[in-house]
């Protein structure tokens, strides 16, 4: 008897993600994210961080709080 078991896997993003993944998660374009950083609308250590090699990683929690501040 062959019984198949359905397996459900849930994946949550890491606390900090690349700009490309943040774009897919948030719906913002890569350029929009980069512009928010360049214009100082997003603050380093709050909405994003830089890795030791200079890469930019977006804080999912920081993004959530930023959106909630904008709608409050």
Predicted model as a PDB file, atoms N, CA, C, CB and O in Angstrom, pLDDT in the B-factor column:
MODEL        1                                                                  
ATOM      1  N   UNK A   1       0.834  -1.178   0.000  1.00 59.00           N  
ATOM      2  CA  UNK A   1       0.000   0.000   0.000  1.00 59.00           C  
ATOM      3  C   UNK A   1       0.879   1.242   0.000  1.00 59.00           C  
ATOM      4  CB  UNK A   1      -0.949  -0.002   1.207  1.00 59.00           C  
ATOM      5  O   UNK A   1       1.766   1.374   0.843  1.00 59.00           O  
ATOM      6  N   UNK A   2       0.644   2.136  -0.920  1.00 63.00           N  
ATOM      7  CA  UNK A   2       1.437   3.348  -1.063  1.00 63.00           C  
ATOM      8  C   UNK A   2       0.625   4.537  -0.549  1.00 63.00           C  
ATOM      9  CB  UNK A   2       1.864   3.563  -2.544  1.00 63.00           C  
ATOM     10  O   UNK A   2      -0.372   4.924  -1.159  1.00 63.00           O  
ATOM     11  N   UNK A   3       1.050   5.105   0.558  1.00 71.00           N  
ATOM     12  CA  UNK A   3       0.339   6.275   1.103  1.00 71.00           C  
ATOM     13  C   UNK A   3       1.217   7.498   0.950  1.00 71.00           C  
ATOM     14  CB  UNK A   3      -0.045   6.062   2.601  1.00 71.00           C  
ATOM     15  O   UNK A   3       2.368   7.515   1.385  1.00 71.00           O  
ATOM     16  N   UNK A   4       0.665   8.509   0.334  1.00 75.00           N  
ATOM     17  CA  UNK A   4       1.386   9.766   0.158  1.00 75.00           C  
ATOM     18  C   UNK A   4       1.004  10.711   1.287  1.00 75.00           C  
ATOM     19  CB  UNK A   4       1.079  10.406  -1.231  1.00 75.00           C  
ATOM     20  O   UNK A   4      -0.167  10.833   1.649  1.00 75.00           O  
ATOM     21  N   UNK A   5       1.988  11.358   1.821  1.00 81.00           N  
ATOM     22  CA  UNK A   5       1.764  12.331   2.890  1.00 81.00           C  
ATOM     23  C   UNK A   5       2.121  13.699   2.342  1.00 81.00           C  
ATOM     24  CB  UNK A   5       2.608  11.992   4.173  1.00 81.00           C  
ATOM     25  O   UNK A   5       3.235  13.931   1.873  1.00 81.00           O  
ATOM     26  N   UNK A   6       1.161  14.592   2.410  1.00 85.00           N  
ATOM     27  CA  UNK A   6       1.419  15.959   1.964  1.00 85.00           C  
ATOM     28  C   UNK A   6       2.246  16.667   3.029  1.00 85.00           C  
ATOM     29  CB  UNK A   6       0.086  16.728   1.686  1.00 85.00           C  
ATOM     30  O   UNK A   6       1.957  16.586   4.223  1.00 85.00           O  
ATOM     31  N   UNK A   7       3.256  17.345   2.580  1.00 90.00           N  
ATOM     32  CA  UNK A   7       4.126  18.067   3.501  1.00 90.00           C  
ATOM     33  C   UNK A   7       4.031  19.557   3.197  1.00 90.00           C  
ATOM     34  CB  UNK A   7       5.599  17.568   3.393  1.00 90.00           C  
ATOM     35  O   UNK A   7       4.214  19.979   2.055  1.00 90.00           O  
ATOM     36  N   UNK A   8       3.751  20.331   4.199  1.00 90.00           N  
ATOM     37  CA  UNK A   8       3.654  21.775   4.042  1.00 90.00           C  
ATOM     38  C   UNK A   8       4.891  22.403   4.657  1.00 90.00           C  
ATOM     39  CB  UNK A   8       2.354  22.334   4.696  1.00 90.00           C  
ATOM     40  O   UNK A   8       5.235  22.147   5.811  1.00 90.00           O  
ATOM     41  N   UNK A   9       5.544  23.222   3.866  1.00 87.00           N  
ATOM     42  CA  UNK A   9       6.744  23.904   4.336  1.00 87.00           C  
ATOM     43  C   UNK A   9       6.487  25.401   4.270  1.00 87.00           C  
ATOM     44  CB  UNK A   9       8.001  23.507   3.490  1.00 87.00           C  
ATOM     45  O   UNK A   9       6.128  25.936   3.221  1.00 87.00           O  
ATOM     46  N   UNK A  10       6.673  26.064   5.391  1.00 85.00           N  
ATOM     47  CA  UNK A  10       6.542  27.515   5.432  1.00 85.00           C  
ATOM     48  C   UNK A  10       7.928  28.124   5.580  1.00 85.00           C  
ATOM     49  CB  UNK A  10       5.609  27.964   6.594  1.00 85.00           C  
ATOM     50  O   UNK A  10       8.747  27.662   6.374  1.00 85.00           O  
ATOM     51  N   UNK A  11       8.169  29.145   4.817  1.00 81.00           N  
ATOM     52  CA  UNK A  11       9.462  29.812   4.862  1.00 81.00           C  
ATOM     53  C   UNK A  11       9.236  31.277   5.210  1.00 81.00           C  
ATOM     54  CB  UNK A  11      10.221  29.668   3.507  1.00 81.00           C  
ATOM     55  O   UNK A  11       8.455  31.970   4.559  1.00 81.00           O  
ATOM     56  N   UNK A  12       9.918  31.730   6.228  1.00 80.00           N  
ATOM     57  CA  UNK A  12       9.865  33.143   6.613  1.00 80.00           C  
ATOM     58  C   UNK A  12      11.188  33.788   6.227  1.00 80.00           C  
ATOM     59  CB  UNK A  12       9.582  33.312   8.149  1.00 80.00           C  
ATOM     60  O   UNK A  12      12.239  33.161   6.358  1.00 80.00           O  
ATOM     61  N   UNK A  13      11.155  35.027   5.755  1.00 75.00           N  
ATOM     62  CA  UNK A  13      12.412  35.672   5.386  1.00 75.00           C  
ATOM     63  C   UNK A  13      13.276  35.943   6.616  1.00 75.00           C  
ATOM     64  CB  UNK A  13      12.138  36.977   4.638  1.00 75.00           C  
ATOM     65  O   UNK A  13      12.784  36.037   7.741  1.00 75.00           O  
ATOM     66  N   UNK A  14      14.538  36.063   6.373  1.00 93.00           N  
ATOM     67  CA  UNK A  14      15.480  36.425   7.428  1.00 93.00           C  
ATOM     68  C   UNK A  14      15.162  37.845   7.894  1.00 93.00           C  
ATOM     69  CB  UNK A  14      16.961  36.314   6.929  1.00 93.00           C  
ATOM     70  O   UNK A  14      14.492  38.588   7.178  1.00 93.00           O  
ATOM     71  N   UNK A  15      15.628  38.230   9.070  1.00 96.00           N  
ATOM     72  CA  UNK A  15      15.362  39.596   9.561  1.00 96.00           C  
ATOM     73  C   UNK A  15      15.878  40.679   8.611  1.00 96.00           C  
ATOM     74  CB  UNK A  15      16.000  39.786  10.932  1.00 96.00           C  
ATOM     75  O   UNK A  15      15.276  41.747   8.504  1.00 96.00           O  
ATOM     76  N   UNK A  16      16.975  40.410   7.929  1.00 97.00           N  
ATOM     77  CA  UNK A  16      17.548  41.339   6.955  1.00 97.00           C  
ATOM     78  C   UNK A  16      17.681  40.608   5.630  1.00 97.00           C  
ATOM     79  CB  UNK A  16      18.934  41.895   7.434  1.00 97.00           C  
ATOM     80  O   UNK A  16      18.199  39.492   5.575  1.00 97.00           O  
ATOM     81  N   UNK A  17      17.212  41.241   4.565  1.00 97.00           N  
ATOM     82  CA  UNK A  17      17.245  40.607   3.245  1.00 97.00           C  
ATOM     83  C   UNK A  17      17.865  41.560   2.232  1.00 97.00           C  
ATOM     84  CB  UNK A  17      15.823  40.189   2.797  1.00 97.00           C  
ATOM     85  O   UNK A  17      17.931  42.768   2.460  1.00 97.00           O  
ATOM     86  N   UNK A  18      18.311  41.013   1.124  1.00 97.00           N  
ATOM     87  CA  UNK A  18      18.882  41.826   0.054  1.00 97.00           C  
ATOM     88  C   UNK A  18      17.824  42.760  -0.515  1.00 97.00           C  
ATOM     89  CB  UNK A  18      19.465  40.934  -1.058  1.00 97.00           C  
ATOM     90  O   UNK A  18      16.627  42.558  -0.308  1.00 97.00           O  
ATOM     91  N   UNK A  19      18.265  43.762  -1.219  1.00 98.00           N  
ATOM     92  CA  UNK A  19      17.326  44.698  -1.839  1.00 98.00           C  
ATOM     93  C   UNK A  19      16.417  43.959  -2.824  1.00 98.00           C  
ATOM     94  CB  UNK A  19      18.088  45.840  -2.558  1.00 98.00           C  
ATOM     95  O   UNK A  19      15.222  44.244  -2.894  1.00 98.00           O  
ATOM     96  N   UNK A  20      16.975  43.015  -3.584  1.00 97.00           N  
ATOM     97  CA  UNK A  20      16.145  42.283  -4.543  1.00 97.00           C  
ATOM     98  C   UNK A  20      15.036  41.503  -3.840  1.00 97.00           C  
ATOM     99  CB  UNK A  20      17.009  41.329  -5.372  1.00 97.00           C  
ATOM    100  O   UNK A  20      13.890  41.528  -4.290  1.00 97.00           O  
ATOM    101  N   UNK A  21      15.352  40.817  -2.752  1.00 95.00           N  
ATOM    102  CA  UNK A  21      14.334  40.058  -2.033  1.00 95.00           C  
ATOM    103  C   UNK A  21      13.353  41.007  -1.341  1.00 95.00           C  
ATOM    104  CB  UNK A  21      14.990  39.114  -1.003  1.00 95.00           C  
ATOM    105  O   UNK A  21      12.151  40.742  -1.312  1.00 95.00           O  
ATOM    106  N   UNK A  22      13.857  42.103  -0.787  1.00 97.00           N  
ATOM    107  CA  UNK A  22      12.975  43.092  -0.166  1.00 97.00           C  
ATOM    108  C   UNK A  22      11.989  43.643  -1.190  1.00 97.00           C  
ATOM    109  CB  UNK A  22      13.797  44.240   0.456  1.00 97.00           C  
ATOM    110  O   UNK A  22      10.830  43.896  -0.861  1.00 97.00           O  
ATOM    111  N   UNK A  23      12.433  43.826  -2.406  1.00 97.00           N  
ATOM    112  CA  UNK A  23      11.561  44.295  -3.469  1.00 97.00           C  
ATOM    113  C   UNK A  23      10.432  43.301  -3.722  1.00 97.00           C  
ATOM    114  CB  UNK A  23      12.360  44.529  -4.749  1.00 97.00           C  
ATOM    115  O   UNK A  23       9.274  43.693  -3.859  1.00 97.00           O  
ATOM    116  N   UNK A  24      10.769  42.027  -3.783  1.00 95.00           N  
ATOM    117  CA  UNK A  24       9.751  40.991  -3.999  1.00 95.00           C  
ATOM    118  C   UNK A  24       8.782  40.901  -2.824  1.00 95.00           C  
ATOM    119  CB  UNK A  24      10.417  39.633  -4.226  1.00 95.00           C  
ATOM    120  O   UNK A  24       7.586  40.689  -3.021  1.00 95.00           O  
ATOM    121  N   UNK A  25       9.285  41.060  -1.615  1.00 93.00           N  
ATOM    122  CA  UNK A  25       8.453  40.942  -0.412  1.00 93.00           C  
ATOM    123  C   UNK A  25       7.533  42.147  -0.252  1.00 93.00           C  
ATOM    124  CB  UNK A  25       9.333  40.790   0.834  1.00 93.00           C  
ATOM    125  O   UNK A  25       6.360  41.993   0.088  1.00 93.00           O  
ATOM    126  N   UNK A  26       8.060  43.346  -0.496  1.00 95.00           N  
ATOM    127  CA  UNK A  26       7.316  44.573  -0.206  1.00 95.00           C  
ATOM    128  C   UNK A  26       6.505  45.111  -1.378  1.00 95.00           C  
ATOM    129  CB  UNK A  26       8.261  45.624   0.247  1.00 95.00           C  
ATOM    130  O   UNK A  26       5.529  45.836  -1.185  1.00 95.00           O  
ATOM    131  N   UNK A  27       6.910  44.757  -2.585  1.00 97.00           N  
ATOM    132  CA  UNK A  27       6.251  45.320  -3.764  1.00 97.00           C  
ATOM    133  C   UNK A  27       6.877  46.620  -4.229  1.00 97.00           C  
ATOM    134  CB  UNK A  27       4.798  45.546  -3.477  1.00 97.00           C  
ATOM    135  O   UNK A  27       6.489  47.153  -5.268  1.00 97.00           O  
ATOM    136  N   UNK A  28       7.838  47.141  -3.481  1.00 98.00           N  
ATOM    137  CA  UNK A  28       8.577  48.326  -3.905  1.00 98.00           C  
ATOM    138  C   UNK A  28       9.605  47.908  -4.957  1.00 98.00           C  
ATOM    139  CB  UNK A  28       9.272  49.025  -2.686  1.00 98.00           C  
ATOM    140  O   UNK A  28      10.139  46.801  -4.893  1.00 98.00           O  
ATOM    141  N   UNK A  29       9.878  48.764  -5.903  1.00 98.00           N  
ATOM    142  CA  UNK A  29      10.917  48.438  -6.872  1.00 98.00           C  
ATOM    143  C   UNK A  29      12.288  48.580  -6.209  1.00 98.00           C  
ATOM    144  CB  UNK A  29      10.812  49.352  -8.127  1.00 98.00           C  
ATOM    145  O   UNK A  29      12.437  49.228  -5.174  1.00 98.00           O  
ATOM    146  N   UNK A  30      13.271  47.960  -6.833  1.00 98.00           N  
ATOM    147  CA  UNK A  30      14.651  48.085  -6.348  1.00 98.00           C  
ATOM    148  C   UNK A  30      15.039  49.568  -6.327  1.00 98.00           C  
ATOM    149  CB  UNK A  30      15.642  47.263  -7.249  1.00 98.00           C  
ATOM    150  O   UNK A  30      15.641  50.051  -5.367  1.00 98.00           O  
ATOM    151  N   UNK A  31      14.683  50.277  -7.401  1.00 98.00           N  
ATOM    152  CA  UNK A  31      15.031  51.697  -7.495  1.00 98.00           C  
ATOM    153  C   UNK A  31      14.358  52.504  -6.390  1.00 98.00           C  
ATOM    154  CB  UNK A  31      14.633  52.255  -8.866  1.00 98.00           C  
ATOM    155  O   UNK A  31      14.972  53.417  -5.837  1.00 98.00           O  
ATOM    156  N   UNK A  32      13.111  52.186  -6.059  1.00 98.00           N  
ATOM    157  CA  UNK A  32      12.406  52.905  -4.986  1.00 98.00           C  
ATOM    158  C   UNK A  32      13.107  52.693  -3.651  1.00 98.00           C  
ATOM    159  CB  UNK A  32      10.934  52.443  -4.892  1.00 98.00           C  
ATOM    160  O   UNK A  32      13.244  53.631  -2.866  1.00 98.00           O  
ATOM    161  N   UNK A  33      13.548  51.474  -3.390  1.00 98.00           N  
ATOM    162  CA  UNK A  33      14.268  51.177  -2.143  1.00 98.00           C  
ATOM    163  C   UNK A  33      15.583  51.944  -2.108  1.00 98.00           C  
ATOM    164  CB  UNK A  33      14.530  49.652  -2.003  1.00 98.00           C  
ATOM    165  O   UNK A  33      15.920  52.569  -1.103  1.00 98.00           O  
ATOM    166  N   UNK A  34      16.324  51.890  -3.216  1.00 98.00           N  
ATOM    167  CA  UNK A  34      17.603  52.598  -3.275  1.00 98.00           C  
ATOM    168  C   UNK A  34      17.406  54.102  -3.102  1.00 98.00           C  
ATOM    169  CB  UNK A  34      18.315  52.308  -4.605  1.00 98.00           C  
ATOM    170  O   UNK A  34      18.216  54.754  -2.442  1.00 98.00           O  
ATOM    171  N   UNK A  35      16.353  54.662  -3.679  1.00 98.00           N  
ATOM    172  CA  UNK A  35      16.068  56.091  -3.573  1.00 98.00           C  
ATOM    173  C   UNK A  35      15.744  56.476  -2.136  1.00 98.00           C  
ATOM    174  CB  UNK A  35      14.908  56.477  -4.495  1.00 98.00           C  
ATOM    175  O   UNK A  35      16.182  57.528  -1.670  1.00 98.00           O  
ATOM    176  N   UNK A  36      14.984  55.646  -1.424  1.00 98.00           N  
ATOM    177  CA  UNK A  36      14.654  55.934  -0.022  1.00 98.00           C  
ATOM    178  C   UNK A  36      15.923  55.982   0.830  1.00 98.00           C  
ATOM    179  CB  UNK A  36      13.675  54.872   0.537  1.00 98.00           C  
ATOM    180  O   UNK A  36      16.032  56.789   1.753  1.00 98.00           O  
ATOM    181  N   UNK A  37      16.870  55.118   0.512  1.00 98.00           N  
ATOM    182  CA  UNK A  37      18.144  55.104   1.233  1.00 98.00           C  
ATOM    183  C   UNK A  37      18.963  56.345   0.872  1.00 98.00           C  
ATOM    184  CB  UNK A  37      18.942  53.813   0.910  1.00 98.00           C  
ATOM    185  O   UNK A  37      19.477  57.033   1.753  1.00 98.00           O  
ATOM    186  N   UNK A  38      19.081  56.626  -0.436  1.00 98.00           N  
ATOM    187  CA  UNK A  38      19.863  57.784  -0.901  1.00 98.00           C  
ATOM    188  C   UNK A  38      19.301  59.098  -0.378  1.00 98.00           C  
ATOM    189  CB  UNK A  38      19.903  57.816  -2.426  1.00 98.00           C  
ATOM    190  O   UNK A  38      20.060  59.994  -0.009  1.00 98.00           O  
ATOM    191  N   UNK A  39      17.977  59.222  -0.344  1.00 98.00           N  
ATOM    192  CA  UNK A  39      17.335  60.468   0.088  1.00 98.00           C  
ATOM    193  C   UNK A  39      17.250  60.607   1.605  1.00 98.00           C  
ATOM    194  CB  UNK A  39      15.950  60.554  -0.496  1.00 98.00           C  
ATOM    195  O   UNK A  39      16.795  61.635   2.106  1.00 98.00           O  
ATOM    196  N   UNK A  40      17.684  59.580   2.343  1.00 97.00           N  
ATOM    197  CA  UNK A  40      17.652  59.646   3.802  1.00 97.00           C  
ATOM    198  C   UNK A  40      16.286  59.385   4.406  1.00 97.00           C  
ATOM    199  CB  UNK A  40      18.127  60.975   4.246  1.00 97.00           C  
ATOM    200  O   UNK A  40      16.085  59.617   5.598  1.00 97.00           O  
ATOM    201  N   UNK A  41      15.335  58.903   3.600  1.00 97.00           N  
ATOM    202  CA  UNK A  41      14.013  58.552   4.133  1.00 97.00           C  
ATOM    203  C   UNK A  41      14.082  57.277   4.956  1.00 97.00           C  
ATOM    204  CB  UNK A  41      12.997  58.386   2.995  1.00 97.00           C  
ATOM    205  O   UNK A  41      13.319  57.089   5.904  1.00 97.00           O  
ATOM    206  N   UNK A  42      15.011  56.402   4.579  1.00 98.00           N  
ATOM    207  CA  UNK A  42      15.283  55.203   5.371  1.00 98.00           C  
ATOM    208  C   UNK A  42      16.622  55.417   6.061  1.00 98.00           C  
ATOM    209  CB  UNK A  42      15.294  53.897   4.479  1.00 98.00           C  
ATOM    210  O   UNK A  42      17.592  55.843   5.432  1.00 98.00           O  
ATOM    211  N   UNK A  43      16.671  55.124   7.342  1.00 98.00           N  
ATOM    212  CA  UNK A  43      17.854  55.381   8.165  1.00 98.00           C  
ATOM    213  C   UNK A  43      18.632  54.091   8.399  1.00 98.00           C  
ATOM    214  CB  UNK A  43      17.451  56.013   9.513  1.00 98.00           C  
ATOM    215  O   UNK A  43      18.064  53.050   8.729  1.00 98.00           O  
ATOM    216  N   UNK A  44      19.955  54.190   8.217  1.00 98.00           N  
ATOM    217  CA  UNK A  44      20.814  53.028   8.470  1.00 98.00           C  
ATOM    218  C   UNK A  44      20.703  52.648   9.943  1.00 98.00           C  
ATOM    219  CB  UNK A  44      22.302  53.327   8.083  1.00 98.00           C  
ATOM    220  O   UNK A  44      20.793  53.502  10.825  1.00 98.00           O  
ATOM    221  N   UNK A  45      20.506  51.360  10.197  1.00 97.00           N  
ATOM    222  CA  UNK A  45      20.327  50.856  11.551  1.00 97.00           C  
ATOM    223  C   UNK A  45      18.864  50.763  11.944  1.00 97.00           C  
ATOM    224  CB  UNK A  45      21.058  51.733  12.529  1.00 97.00           C  
ATOM    225  O   UNK A  45      18.528  50.146  12.954  1.00 97.00           O  
ATOM    226  N   UNK A  46      17.985  51.378  11.145  1.00 98.00           N  
ATOM    227  CA  UNK A  46      16.549  51.326  11.427  1.00 98.00           C  
ATOM    228  C   UNK A  46      15.824  50.559  10.307  1.00 98.00           C  
ATOM    229  CB  UNK A  46      15.966  52.766  11.572  1.00 98.00           C  
ATOM    230  O   UNK A  46      15.229  49.513  10.567  1.00 98.00           O  
ATOM    231  N   UNK A  47      15.868  51.069   9.070  1.00 98.00           N  
ATOM    232  CA  UNK A  47      15.227  50.379   7.951  1.00 98.00           C  
ATOM    233  C   UNK A  47      16.192  49.491   7.163  1.00 98.00           C  
ATOM    234  CB  UNK A  47      14.604  51.392   7.022  1.00 98.00           C  
ATOM    235  O   UNK A  47      15.760  48.597   6.435  1.00 98.00           O  
ATOM    236  N   UNK A  48      17.473  49.731   7.305  1.00 98.00           N  
ATOM    237  CA  UNK A  48      18.459  48.901   6.593  1.00 98.00           C  
ATOM    238  C   UNK A  48      19.787  48.902   7.341  1.00 98.00           C  
ATOM    239  CB  UNK A  48      18.663  49.408   5.141  1.00 98.00           C  
ATOM    240  O   UNK A  48      20.020  49.715   8.236  1.00 98.00           O  
ATOM    241  N   UNK A  49      20.636  47.981   6.952  1.00 98.00           N  
ATOM    242  CA  UNK A  49      22.006  47.905   7.490  1.00 98.00           C  
ATOM    243  C   UNK A  49      22.963  47.577   6.359  1.00 98.00           C  
ATOM    244  CB  UNK A  49      22.114  46.836   8.626  1.00 98.00           C  
ATOM    245  O   UNK A  49      22.573  47.053   5.316  1.00 98.00           O  
ATOM    246  N   UNK A  50      24.224  47.899   6.595  1.00 98.00           N  
ATOM    247  CA  UNK A  50      25.275  47.516   5.646  1.00 98.00           C  
ATOM    248  C   UNK A  50      26.068  46.354   6.227  1.00 98.00           C  
ATOM    249  CB  UNK A  50      26.216  48.721   5.326  1.00 98.00           C  
ATOM    250  O   UNK A  50      26.385  46.325   7.416  1.00 98.00           O  
ATOM    251  N   UNK A  51      26.377  45.406   5.364  1.00 97.00           N  
ATOM    252  CA  UNK A  51      27.193  44.271   5.785  1.00 97.00           C  
ATOM    253  C   UNK A  51      28.648  44.721   5.847  1.00 97.00           C  
ATOM    254  CB  UNK A  51      27.022  43.057   4.816  1.00 97.00           C  
ATOM    255  O   UNK A  51      28.973  45.803   5.360  1.00 97.00           O  
ATOM    256  N   UNK A  52      29.536  43.909   6.441  1.00 97.00           N  
ATOM    257  CA  UNK A  52      30.945  44.301   6.529  1.00 97.00           C  
ATOM    258  C   UNK A  52      31.588  44.580   5.166  1.00 97.00           C  
ATOM    259  CB  UNK A  52      31.723  43.220   7.234  1.00 97.00           C  
ATOM    260  O   UNK A  52      32.545  45.349   5.080  1.00 97.00           O  
ATOM    261  N   UNK A  53      31.068  43.962   4.107  1.00 97.00           N  
ATOM    262  CA  UNK A  53      31.643  44.210   2.778  1.00 97.00           C  
ATOM    263  C   UNK A  53      30.897  45.308   2.013  1.00 97.00           C  
ATOM    264  CB  UNK A  53      31.632  42.922   1.960  1.00 97.00           C  
ATOM    265  O   UNK A  53      31.151  45.513   0.827  1.00 97.00           O  
ATOM    266  N   UNK A  54      29.973  46.021   2.688  1.00 96.00           N  
ATOM    267  CA  UNK A  54      29.307  47.162   2.085  1.00 96.00           C  
ATOM    268  C   UNK A  54      27.962  46.883   1.443  1.00 96.00           C  
ATOM    269  CB  UNK A  54      30.180  47.737   1.087  1.00 96.00           C  
ATOM    270  O   UNK A  54      27.316  47.807   0.948  1.00 96.00           O  
ATOM    271  N   UNK A  55      27.521  45.622   1.438  1.00 97.00           N  
ATOM    272  CA  UNK A  55      26.217  45.295   0.879  1.00 97.00           C  
ATOM    273  C   UNK A  55      25.098  45.877   1.730  1.00 97.00           C  
ATOM    274  CB  UNK A  55      26.054  43.784   0.756  1.00 97.00           C  
ATOM    275  O   UNK A  55      25.261  46.072   2.935  1.00 97.00           O  
ATOM    276  N   UNK A  56      23.976  46.151   1.108  1.00 98.00           N  
ATOM    277  CA  UNK A  56      22.838  46.718   1.818  1.00 98.00           C  
ATOM    278  C   UNK A  56      21.799  45.630   2.051  1.00 98.00           C  
ATOM    279  CB  UNK A  56      22.226  47.904   1.031  1.00 98.00           C  
ATOM    280  O   UNK A  56      21.432  44.894   1.135  1.00 98.00           O  
ATOM    281  N   UNK A  57      21.332  45.543   3.290  1.00 98.00           N  
ATOM    282  CA  UNK A  57      20.305  44.573   3.668  1.00 98.00           C  
ATOM    283  C   UNK A  57      19.160  45.311   4.335  1.00 98.00           C  
ATOM    284  CB  UNK A  57      20.881  43.476   4.612  1.00 98.00           C  
ATOM    285  O   UNK A  57      19.363  46.082   5.273  1.00 98.00           O  
ATOM    286  N   UNK A  58      17.961  45.069   3.844  1.00 98.00           N  
ATOM    287  CA  UNK A  58      16.766  45.746   4.341  1.00 98.00           C  
ATOM    288  C   UNK A  58      16.212  44.989   5.540  1.00 98.00           C  
ATOM    289  CB  UNK A  58      15.694  45.865   3.231  1.00 98.00           C  
ATOM    290  O   UNK A  58      16.115  43.762   5.522  1.00 98.00           O  
ATOM    291  N   UNK A  59      15.854  45.727   6.571  1.00 98.00           N  
ATOM    292  CA  UNK A  59      15.229  45.149   7.755  1.00 98.00           C  
ATOM    293  C   UNK A  59      13.733  44.984   7.484  1.00 98.00           C  
ATOM    294  CB  UNK A  59      15.477  46.041   9.018  1.00 98.00           C  
ATOM    295  O   UNK A  59      13.036  45.965   7.224  1.00 98.00           O  
ATOM    296  N   UNK A  60      13.248  43.764   7.542  1.00 96.00           N  
ATOM    297  CA  UNK A  60      11.823  43.518   7.342  1.00 96.00           C  
ATOM    298  C   UNK A  60      11.025  44.191   8.458  1.00 96.00           C  
ATOM    299  CB  UNK A  60      11.527  41.996   7.297  1.00 96.00           C  
ATOM    300  O   UNK A  60       9.979  44.783   8.194  1.00 96.00           O  
ATOM    301  N   UNK A  61      11.496  44.108   9.676  1.00 97.00           N  
ATOM    302  CA  UNK A  61      10.829  44.756  10.809  1.00 97.00           C  
ATOM    303  C   UNK A  61      10.872  46.279  10.663  1.00 97.00           C  
ATOM    304  CB  UNK A  61      11.486  44.328  12.139  1.00 97.00           C  
ATOM    305  O   UNK A  61       9.886  46.965  10.931  1.00 97.00           O  
ATOM    306  N   UNK A  62      12.023  46.796  10.238  1.00 98.00           N  
ATOM    307  CA  UNK A  62      12.149  48.231  10.015  1.00 98.00           C  
ATOM    308  C   UNK A  62      11.199  48.721   8.935  1.00 98.00           C  
ATOM    309  CB  UNK A  62      13.573  48.579   9.643  1.00 98.00           C  
ATOM    310  O   UNK A  62      10.601  49.789   9.061  1.00 98.00           O  
ATOM    311  N   UNK A  63      11.064  47.934   7.872  1.00 97.00           N  
ATOM    312  CA  UNK A  63      10.127  48.280   6.803  1.00 97.00           C  
ATOM    313  C   UNK A  63       8.696  48.293   7.344  1.00 97.00           C  
ATOM    314  CB  UNK A  63      10.250  47.281   5.621  1.00 97.00           C  
ATOM    315  O   UNK A  63       7.935  49.218   7.058  1.00 97.00           O  
ATOM    316  N   UNK A  64       8.325  47.273   8.122  1.00 96.00           N  
ATOM    317  CA  UNK A  64       6.969  47.183   8.682  1.00 96.00           C  
ATOM    318  C   UNK A  64       6.667  48.413   9.536  1.00 96.00           C  
ATOM    319  CB  UNK A  64       6.807  45.891   9.525  1.00 96.00           C  
ATOM    320  O   UNK A  64       5.599  49.013   9.413  1.00 96.00           O  
ATOM    321  N   UNK A  65       7.607  48.785  10.399  1.00 96.00           N  
ATOM    322  CA  UNK A  65       7.407  49.952  11.262  1.00 96.00           C  
ATOM    323  C   UNK A  65       7.325  51.238  10.445  1.00 96.00           C  
ATOM    324  CB  UNK A  65       8.539  50.055  12.287  1.00 96.00           C  
ATOM    325  O   UNK A  65       6.551  52.136  10.777  1.00 96.00           O  
ATOM    326  N   UNK A  66       8.112  51.331   9.392  1.00 96.00           N  
ATOM    327  CA  UNK A  66       8.089  52.505   8.517  1.00 96.00           C  
ATOM    328  C   UNK A  66       6.709  52.657   7.881  1.00 96.00           C  
ATOM    329  CB  UNK A  66       9.180  52.394   7.422  1.00 96.00           C  
ATOM    330  O   UNK A  66       6.163  53.759   7.839  1.00 96.00           O  
ATOM    331  N   UNK A  67       6.148  51.562   7.389  1.00 95.00           N  
ATOM    332  CA  UNK A  67       4.819  51.605   6.777  1.00 95.00           C  
ATOM    333  C   UNK A  67       3.781  52.004   7.813  1.00 95.00           C  
ATOM    334  CB  UNK A  67       4.458  50.241   6.154  1.00 95.00           C  
ATOM    335  O   UNK A  67       2.897  52.810   7.524  1.00 95.00           O  
ATOM    336  N   UNK A  68       3.879  51.450   9.018  1.00 94.00           N  
ATOM    337  CA  UNK A  68       2.899  51.770  10.058  1.00 94.00           C  
ATOM    338  C   UNK A  68       3.000  53.220  10.507  1.00 94.00           C  
ATOM    339  CB  UNK A  68       3.082  50.851  11.252  1.00 94.00           C  
ATOM    340  O   UNK A  68       1.986  53.828  10.849  1.00 94.00           O  
ATOM    341  N   UNK A  69       4.191  53.780  10.514  1.00 92.00           N  
ATOM    342  CA  UNK A  69       4.356  55.204  10.856  1.00 92.00           C  
ATOM    343  C   UNK A  69       3.689  56.071   9.796  1.00 92.00           C  
ATOM    344  CB  UNK A  69       5.862  55.576  10.987  1.00 92.00           C  
ATOM    345  O   UNK A  69       3.074  57.088  10.119  1.00 92.00           O  
ATOM    346  N   UNK A  70       3.807  55.679   8.549  1.00 77.00           N  
ATOM    347  CA  UNK A  70       3.265  56.458   7.441  1.00 77.00           C  
ATOM    348  C   UNK A  70       1.737  56.449   7.449  1.00 77.00           C  
ATOM    349  CB  UNK A  70       3.785  55.915   6.111  1.00 77.00           C  
ATOM    350  O   UNK A  70       1.116  57.405   6.984  1.00 77.00           O  
ATOM    351  N   UNK A  71       1.132  55.400   7.962  1.00 67.00           N  
ATOM    352  CA  UNK A  71      -0.321  55.301   7.931  1.00 67.00           C  
ATOM    353  C   UNK A  71      -0.963  55.700   9.252  1.00 67.00           C  
ATOM    354  CB  UNK A  71      -0.729  53.898   7.575  1.00 67.00           C  
ATOM    355  O   UNK A  71      -2.188  55.726   9.370  1.00 67.00           O  
ATOM    356  N   UNK A  72      -0.137  56.011  10.242  1.00 60.00           N  
ATOM    357  CA  UNK A  72      -0.690  56.375  11.559  1.00 60.00           C  
ATOM    358  C   UNK A  72      -1.253  57.776  11.569  1.00 60.00           C  
ATOM    359  CB  UNK A  72       0.372  56.254  12.633  1.00 60.00           C  
ATOM    360  O   UNK A  72      -1.753  58.233  12.596  1.00 60.00           O  
TER     361      UNK A  72                                                      
ENDMDL                                                                          
END                                                                             
